[in-house]
Amino acid sequence: MTTPDFQYASQPSSSKAKIPKHRQFVGTSVLIMRGSDKGEHCTIQMVLDGQPTNSTLKVVVIPTRYDPILPNRTITIDYDDIVAEL
């Protein structure tokens, strides 16, 4: 019986697949700093790239405060109008 040659077995790549930097914001807690939702604590759900803004990014956030009138509310806001919470 011969031993298999593992020379061609798939191995993890030495260079990790690069995740776009702005995608790493998903799940981050933020505070809205401008607009009608100013002061709202939210969590980033999605990042939209290539938008007609100075940062070219808009984010879709979910408020952390439960509202029984709008239970699945999402807010789309310019990236420059939020700040990360510590």
N, C-alpha and C positions, 0 to 999 in steps of 0.2 A: 504494500500500500504506500502510495506516495503522499507526501504532505503538500497541501495546496500552496501555491506561490501567492503570497499576499502583497506582492509588490504593486499590484494594480487595484487593490482595495481602496475604496473611497476613504479619504482622510479629511479631517477638518482643514479648511484652507488656512494658510498662515496669515492671510490678510482677511480680516472680518468684513462681512458685507457692511458697507457704510449706510447708516440710516441718516436721511436728511436731518440736519440739526433741528429744524423747526418741528419735526415730528416727535421729538423727544419731550415736547411740552404737554402732550396728551396726558391727562390725569393730574396736572398741576393745579393747585388751588390758587386762585387769583382774586383780586379786588378790582371792580370796574371803577375807573377814575373820572369818566366823562359821560355825558349824555343823560337820558332820563332814568337810567338804571344805576346812576352813580352811587357808590357805597355798597353795592350788592356783592356778596361773597359767592363765588362760582367755582366750578371745576371745568377745565378745558376738555371738550369732547372731541374736537376735530380742528385741524389747522388748514386753512384754504390758502394756497399759494397762487401767485400771479394776479393779485388783485390790484385795482387802480388806486392804490394808496401809497404814501411815502415809504412804508415798510414793505410793500407788496404782499403783506400777509393780513388776513382776517381770521378770527378765531370764532368757533361756535362753542358757547359755554352753556352749562346747566347750572342754574342757581341752586345753592345748597339749602336754602330756606324753602320748606314745602309750602306750596300755595294750593289749597284745595280747589280753587277756581280754575287754575291752569297747572295741572299736576305734571305735565310733560313739557313744560316750557323750555325753549332754547332761545338763546340770544346770539346773534351774529354781530360782532363788534370788531373794530379796527384793532390790530395788535398794539398800536401806540396808546390806546385808551385803557390798558389794563396794567396792573403791577402784580408781581408774584408775592404771595403771602409766605411768611417764614414760619 
